[in-house]
Amino acid sequence: MISLLLPVILLAVIKPWPVEAHPLAAEFDCTAQTSIPTDQCDALTTIYDETGGEDWLN
């Protein structure tokens, strides 16, 4: 029984499951939008970038 479990345990420890990398988000261009003033857009973009916005969940 141990001879069957040992390879499985070693594989799990030595070769862990792959971790998916998130692609880098493209830089957002606040001059391309017209819904809010550019300075507000810049502030929101900074908050998003500095707080891990790409990992936010709904």
ChimeraX attribute file (.defattr): number of C-alpha atoms within 10 A of each C-alpha:
attribute: neighborCount
match mode: 1-to-1
recipient: residues
	/A:1	5
	/A:2	6
	/A:3	7
	/A:4	8
	/A:5	9
	/A:6	11
	/A:7	11
	/A:8	11
	/A:9	11
	/A:10	11
	/A:11	11
	/A:12	11
	/A:13	10
	/A:14	9
	/A:15	9
	/A:16	9
	/A:17	9
	/A:18	6
	/A:19	6
	/A:20	6
	/A:21	6
	/A:22	8
	/A:23	7
	/A:24	7
	/A:25	9
	/A:26	6
	/A:27	8
	/A:28	12
	/A:29	11
	/A:30	18
	/A:31	11
	/A:32	8
	/A:33	11
	/A:34	9
	/A:35	8
	/A:36	9
	/A:37	11
	/A:38	15
	/A:39	11
	/A:40	11
	/A:41	18
	/A:42	15
	/A:43	12
	/A:44	12
	/A:45	16
	/A:46	12
	/A:47	12
	/A:48	14
	/A:49	14
	/A:50	8
	/A:51	10
	/A:52	9
	/A:53	13
	/A:54	12
	/A:55	9
	/A:56	8
	/A:57	5
	/A:58	3
